[in-house]
Amino acid sequence: MSDLFWLTKTGMHELAHLHFADADASYEDARYAVFGVPYDGTTSFRPGTRFGPRAIREVSFNFESYDPATKIDFSEVPITDLGDLAVSRLPEDLVGQVADVAGDIVRDNKVPVILGGEHTATVGAVRAVRPDVYIVCDAHLDLRDELDGTPYSHGCVTRRVLEAVEDVVVIGARSGDREQFEIAAERTHLYTADTVRERGIGAVLREVREHVEGRRIYLSIDADAIDCCLTPGLGTPEPFGMTPLDIREVVRALAPYAVGFDYVEVAPFDSGQTAAVAAQMVREFIARHWVAGR
């Protein structure tokens, strides 16, 4: 594996909870390889997502290892935590770093699970995984061609993904300029936050599952897809969004189809609720994927 990672099995890391709970398998034995991308270099409103991976890991130790919904114990699931990427300052270099590491993981027949950190990391992961369909829950369309002088801003993620994956599904969006909404209408399958509320997440997911049946997906969850009044630890907060239960339904429904997953844009300056939801969604993803595959 890449030498860009911290070693995560030292006593210091155990005491500091710098690995995800129950991620105790060796890399060789693991089915799921977790790594963090502590980066917020293109933040356009409020910095802090570089602290997201650590916060997610720390709160993961709050939860029981047994998942009653799937009847699995995470201590019996082969998960490894590779630590955090030693990130480059330049976003285009960061994308390359993530692509290199995610590519190694995929070539070793494992599933990459990324903790963020800024959404920019997702571009690298998608380039490595090469899914048939990209599905993202996000408050923002992220379809700008450039923001603040770089095409690799967090506000350009879905635009860059469209260069590698033609089939894109966006769930929960409620922010973007006119041009972005026009691009979304033409080039993506868009379910706005209003659509989710009006139709219900169950109806939306039935349609999405029919669309992706038999195909490989990459699932990306931006923490700000959830209403900022519920999980306020966000760099670019937006009200009137989805609920944590909506996101849980997305993860439960789509994890079995996924070949890669990330939960990004956690800026842990709240009371811990945003990181707690993120940690549970990572657990939900692994549990549902493991049960479907075993």
URLINKA-V119383 format. One record per backbone hydrogen bond with DSSP energy under -0.5 kcal/mol. CO is the residue of the C=O (numbers start at 0). NH is the residue of the N-H. Records with the same first field share a line. If there is no record, write none. Layout:
# URLINKA-V119383
CO: NH + NH
This chain:
# URLINKA-V119383
1: 4
3: 85
9: 13
10: 14
11: 15
12: 16 + 17
13: 16
19: 22
21: 23
22: 80
25: 29
30: 110
31: 33 + 79
32: 112
33: 81
34: 114
35: 84
36: 38 + 116
38: 117
39: 42
47: 50
48: 51
50: 54
51: 55
52: 56
53: 57
54: 58
55: 59
56: 60
57: 60
58: 61
59: 62
64: 73
65: 67
66: 69 + 70 + 71
71: 66 + 73
72: 75
73: 76
76: 78
77: 30 + 31
78: 24
79: 33 + 81
82: 35
83: 5
84: 86
89: 93
90: 94
91: 95
92: 96
93: 97
94: 98
95: 99
96: 100
97: 101
98: 102
99: 103
100: 104
101: 105
102: 106
103: 107
104: 109
105: 108
109: 111
110: 32
111: 260
112: 34
113: 262
114: 36
115: 265
116: 264
117: 120
118: 121
119: 122 + 123
120: 123 + 124
121: 125
122: 126
123: 127
124: 128
125: 129
131: 166
132: 134 + 217
133: 168
134: 219
135: 137 + 170
136: 221
138: 173 + 174
141: 157 + 158
146: 149
149: 146 + 152
152: 155
153: 156
154: 143
155: 159
156: 160
157: 161
159: 162
160: 163 + 164
165: 167
166: 133
167: 188
168: 135
169: 190
170: 137
172: 192
174: 140
176: 180
177: 181
178: 182
179: 183
180: 184
181: 185
182: 186
183: 187
187: 189
188: 169 + 190
190: 171 + 172
191: 195
192: 196
193: 197
194: 198
195: 199
199: 203
200: 204
201: 205
202: 206
203: 207
204: 208
205: 209
206: 210
207: 211
208: 212
211: 214
215: 131 + 132
216: 258 + 259
217: 134 + 219
218: 261
219: 136 + 221
220: 222 + 263
221: 224
222: 225
224: 241
226: 229 + 230
231: 233
232: 266
234: 45
237: 227
241: 226
242: 246
243: 247
244: 248
245: 249
246: 250
247: 251
248: 252
249: 253
250: 254
253: 256 + 257
254: 257
256: 216
258: 111
259: 218
260: 113
261: 220
262: 115
263: 222
264: 266
265: 267
266: 268
271: 275
272: 276
273: 277
274: 278
275: 279
276: 280
277: 281
278: 282
279: 283
280: 284
281: 285
282: 286
283: 287
284: 288
285: 289
286: 290
287: 291
288: 292
289: 293
